[in-house]
Amino acid sequence: MKFFKLSWLFALALLTPASAARAQSMTLPEAIAAAAAHNPQVVAARHEAAAAASQVTAARSGFLPQVQLSETFNRTNSPLWAFGTKLNQGVIQTSDFNPDVLNDPDAINNFNTALSLSWNLYDGGRTRIGWQQAKQTRQMVDLGLQRMEQQVIAQTAKTYVGLLLASENLHVIEQALDTSKAHLKLVEDRFRSGLAVKSDVLRARVRIADLEQQRLLADSRIKVVQAALHAVMGREDIDPLEPATPLNRHLAPQGDLSRWMDRAMRQRPELKQADLRRSIARKEVARAKSGHLPTLDLQGNYEINSEDFSDSQDNYAVGAVVRMNLYSGRRISSQAAAARSQAARAKALRDSLALAVRVETQKAYYQAQSARESIDVARQAVDQAEEGLRIVGNRYASGLLTIVDLLDAQVALQQERTRHFKAMHDYEVARIDLAMASGTIDKDFQ
């Protein structure tokens, strides 16, 4: 008998779903930290920021000399190149000036080792402007990374409170189910006593069946939201998550509308990006105009020539080149005009974005205010529905009300509890939207 009992317990352990024992408790800050570290969109934005940093280094290289080393092999019987090759190799002899040899030389090999240097000393400021633009572009990309992190944090927080709402809805259904089962027992007792009809029992059982169906749907909804939370955190896990941060914190937004508007105008990454984009466009005007200015380049070359590396001759050349565009067919002036138009466009887009940010912040602020007030209204409705169900239950037990009144009171309480948790959920979402609109949401969001 003892062996049979142990075997039965072992089989039960094997048949028990493993996921039921691996439910992971997670707070909202933990979910945000995981998403900020592993969300694929954030990871991609970080790589983009690294690429932008490399572009700054590439632009700065224009200030430095460019040095190249090359090794070239040539074989020729061209009279001009054959004679010149011998000169470079330092092997010219008197016999090489024979007209027959000059006109029909033998093929000659040459290995040329060359070290060349070019250094732009002045280009009208184009390199400097390009370097400044690259730095500002990097700042724009960093701001884009910041906004992407904010979006992922907001998405994580919304999904998290969505999981809280789904869990609370399941709890409300389970409470209603327990209440309905208790009332079913009351109806069955009254039916056995001849104080109720069979239809009352059937109505009560139908109510329980409906709640059982609602519970299945609510449980499915929880699994879907858990999968969404795993996805936003960049995880492929399918293990269940248990939210540990309560939904009923009711943290009220601090400050009036003017303060939130001021925060939005100062902290929104998109506005900072628009300012940088406008600055880059203005610099492009100066860069285009620099085409009218002269350029100065320093050039140098050192080379070694040899036929077979047994003997060699070296030489060098240094010089400077000054260039100035005298006429470009209005290409430079047209480029400058196009750059001015782009700068004006950047300013107009920045103004449009600022107006949109103001409207978005106002909308989020007023929605947060109304959502916060609706929580107290919903809470009062729950208290009233609970008291109403208590009164109706007592009157039904006394035979003063019908089963329909009892079921209506049950449904009313379930609906008000659901609305209450929905109001708390909506307020949390409104707080997240307000933090997003003002650009203040970060990894420490609570």
N, C-alpha and C positions, 0 to 999 in steps of 0.2 A: 504493500500500500504506500509506503514511504517513497519507494522507487517510482511508482506510478505518479505520485504527486509532484516529485521533482521533474519528471519527464514532461508533465503537463505544463509546469511553470516555464520550463525551458522552451517548449514549443510556443507558448504564448508570447515569450520575449522575442522570438524570431518573427512571429507574425505581426507584432506591434510595429506600426510605421516608425521608422527611424527619425523622421522629421519631427515627430511629436516630442522627442526627447532633446532635439537640438534647436529649439526655438531660441533665437539670439535676442537678448535685450539690448536696445540701442537708444541712446538719447539723441536729441536733435543736434547738439554740437558735434557729437561723434559722427552722425550722418553727414553733416556739412563738411567736416574735416576729411572724411573719406572721399566725398565727391570732389572737393577742391584738389585733392592729390591725384585721383585716378580717373576722373571723367575724361573720356577721349577728346572731347572738344577743348577742354582746358589744356590737355597735353599737346594737342595740335597747335594751339595758340602759343604755348611756350616755345615750341620749335620755330614758329614764325618769328617770335621775338629774338631767338638766337640767330636766325638768319639775318634779321635787320641789324643786329649788332655787328655781324661780319661785314655787312655792307658799309658800315661806318669806317671800319678798318680799311676796306678797299678804297673808299673815297679819300681817306687820309694819305694813302700811298702816293697820291698825285703830288704831294709836297717833296717826296724823296726821289733821289736819283734811281734810274732803272738800269740795272747791270745785267748783261747777258753774256753767256759763254757758248760758243758754237764750234763745231768741228766739221769741216767740209772737205770732201774729196772730189777732185776734178781730173779728167784726162782729156787732152785736146791736141789737135794738130792744126788748129787755126793759126795762121801766121801771126796775127796780132796778139792773140792770147798766149800762144806758145812763147813768144819773145818776152811778153810781159811777165809770164810765170817764171821764166829764168831770171829776169831782173829781181822779182820778189824773192826768189830762192837764193840770190847772190851768186849765181854760177855762170854768169855771162863771160864768154871768152872771145878772143879776137876772131876765131873761126866762125863764130855765130853771126858776124856781120857780112859773111859771104852772101851775095844776092841769091844764089841757088838755095842756100840753107834758109835764108829769110823767107823766100817765096814758097818753099816746100819743106817745112820743118818736119822732123820726126815727132811722133806723138810723145807727150810728156805728162807725167803724173804730178799731182800736187796735193798735199795735205795742208789745209789751212786751219790753224787754230786761232780763233779771234775772241777777244774780250772787248765788248762794246759798252759804252755808257751814254745815256741821254738824260738830261736833267732840265726840266722846264723851270726856268727862273722867274718868269713872269708871263701870265696869260690873261691879263686884264681882270683878274679876280675870279675866273670861272672855276678853278679848282677849289678855292676857298669857299665860294658860294655852294658848290656841289657838296663839299664836306659838311657845311652847316645844314644843308637840306637833308643829307643822310642822317645827321644826328636828330633832326626834328622828325624825320620819318620813323626813326627808332622809337622816339617818344610816343608817336602816334600808335605804333604797334604795341608798345607796352601798355598804353591806355586801352587798346583793344583787348589785350589780355586781361586787364583789370575788369572791363565790362563783361567779358565772357565769364570770368569767375563769378561776378555778381549775378549774372543770369543763371548760372549753374547752381549757385547757392540758393537763389530764389526758387528755382525749380525743385531743388531738393527739399526746401522748407515746405513748399506747397504740397509736394507728394507726401511728406511726412505727416502734415496735419490732415491730409486726405486719408492716410492710413489710420490716424487717430479717429477721424469721423467714422470710417468704416467699422472700426472696432467698437466704437460707442453705439453705432446703429445695431450691431449684432447684440450688444449687451441689452439695449432697449427691447429688442425682439425677444431675447431670452427672458427678460423681466415680464414682458407681456405674456409670454408662453406660460411662465410659472403662475401668473395671476389667473390666466384662463383655465389652467388645469385645476387650480383651487376652486374656481367658480364652477367648473364641470362637476367636481365632487359635490358641491352644494346643490346643483341642479339635479344630479342623480339621486341625492338623498331626498329632495323634495318630490322627485318622480316616484320613488319607492314609497313615499308616504302618501301619495295620491294628491299632492299639492301642485304638481306640475304635469304637463302633458309630454308625450314622447317627442314632439317636435322641438320642445325646449332643449332636450338632451341632444338631439341631432344638430340644432343650431350651434350649441356650445362645441360639439365635436368638429363641425365644419370650421368654426373659428380657429380651433387648435390646428387643424390640417392646413389652413391658410398660413398660420404663423410658422409651422414647420417648413413650408415652402419658402417663406420669407427668410427663414434662418439659413436655408441652403444657398439662396441667392446672396445673402449677406456674407456668408463664408467664402463664396466664390469671389465676391468683390474684394475681400481682404487679400486673397491670393493674387489677384490682378494688380492691386496697388503695391503689394510687397514686391512683385516682379518689376514694377515701374521704379520703385525706390532702389532696388538692386542695380537697375540699368543706369540710373542717373549717377549712382556712386561708382560706375565703371566696373561693376562686378557681374560675374556670370553665375553667381550662386542662386540656388533655388530654395535654400533653407528658409524657413519662416522667420520673420522679424517681429519682435514685440516692442512697440514704442514705449519708452520709459518716461518721456517728457509729457506731463499732463496737458490736456487741452484747455482747461479752465484757469489759465493764468491771468487773463484779462489785463495784460500790460498795456496801459494807455499811452498813446503817443505824447511825447513831451514837447511843449511849445505850441505857439499859435501858427496860423497859416503863413504869416510873413517870415517866420523863422525857417519853416520848411522850404519856402520859395527861395530864400537866400542860400540855404544849403544846396538846393538843386542847381542854382546858377553857379555856385562855386565848385561843386564837387562832381557834377555829372561828367563822366569821361568823354561822352560824345561832344559836349561843348568844348572841352579842352582840345579834343581832336580837331574840331572845326577851327579853333583859333590857330592851331599849328598848321592846318591845311592852308589857311589864309596867309600865314607868314611865309610858307613855302612858295605859294603863288607869287607873293610880292618879290621874293628873292629871285624867282625865275625871270621877272622883268629885268632886274639888274644883270642877271646872267646873259640874257639875250642881248642887252645893250653892249656888253663887254666885247661882242664880236667886232665892234668898231675900233677897239684898242689893239696896239701891237702886241706881239708875243716874242719872247726871248728864250731860246733853247741853247744849252751847252751840250756839245757832242764830243765824244772821244772814242778812239778805236786803237787797240793794240793787237797785232797779229803776228803769227809765226808761220812761215811757209817752208815746206820740206818735201822732197820727192819721195824719200823712203825713211825718214826720221834719222838717217845716219848723219846728216848735216842739215842745218836750218839757218834761216835768216829772219830777223824780226824787224818790225817797223811800227810806227805809231802815227796817229793824226789827231789833232784836237782843233776845235773850232767852235764858233757860235753862230747861230742863225737868228736873224730878226725878220719877222713877217708882219705885214700889216695889210688888212683888207682895204683896197681902194674903192672897189665897186662890187656889189654882190647881187645886183639886179633887184634891190629892195628886199632881199631875203632876210637880212638882219632886222630891218625896221619892221617887217611883217611879223617876224617872230616876237619882237618886243610888243607889238600891238596885240598879238594873240595872247601873250602872257598877261598883259594888263586886263584883257577881257576875262581871263581865267581868275585873276585876283578879284575882280568885281563880282564874278559869279560865286567865288568862295565866301565873300562877305554876305551876299544875299542868302546863300544857303545857311550860313551861321545864324543870321537873323531869324530865318524861318524855323530853324531847329530850336532857338531860344524860346520862341513863341510856343512851339509844340511842348517843350519841357515845362513851361509855365502851366499850360492847360492840363498836362498829364499829372503834375504835382497837385494842382487844385482838385482834380477829380479824385485822386487817390486819398487826399486829406479828407474831403467831405464823405467819401465812402467809408473811410475808417471811423469817422465820427458817428455816422448813422449806424454802422454795424456795431459799434460799441454800445450804443444806447439800446439797440434791439435785443441785446443779451438779457438785460433786466426785464424787459417786457416778456420775453419768452420764459424766463424763470418764474415770473408771476403766473403765467398761463399754466405752467407745469404744476405749481402749488394748487391752483384752482381745480385743475383736472384731477389731481390726486384726491382732493377733498370731495370732488363730485363723484368719483368712483366709490369712495368709501360710503358716501350717503346712499348712492344707488344700490350698492351691494347690501347694505343693511335693510333698505326698503324692499329689495327683491326677496331677501331672506324672510321678511315679514309678510310677503305676499302682496305688497302695495304697488309694485311695479312689475313689468313684464321682462322676459328674457331679452327682448329687443332693446329695452332701455339699458340693461346691464351690458350688452355687447357694444352698444353705442358709446357708453362711458369708457369701456376698455379701449376701443379704437381711438377715442378722443385723447386719452392719456398717452397712448403710444405716439400719436401724432404730435402732441405738444412736447413730449420728451425728444422726439426726433428733431422738431423745429428748434428746440433749445440748443442741442448739440450742433445743429446746422448753423445757428446764429454764432456760436463760438467759433466754429470753423471759418465762417465767412469773415469774422473779425480778424482772425489770424491771417487769412489771405489778404485782407485789406491792409494790415500792417506790413506785410511783405511787399505789397504793391507800392505802398507809400515809401518804404525804404529804397525800393528800386527806383522810383520816380525821382527821389532826392539824391540818389547816388551814394547813400550812406550804408547800404547793406554790405557786410563783410563777413569774414570767417567767424567773428565773435557774435554774430546775430543770435539773439535769444528769442 
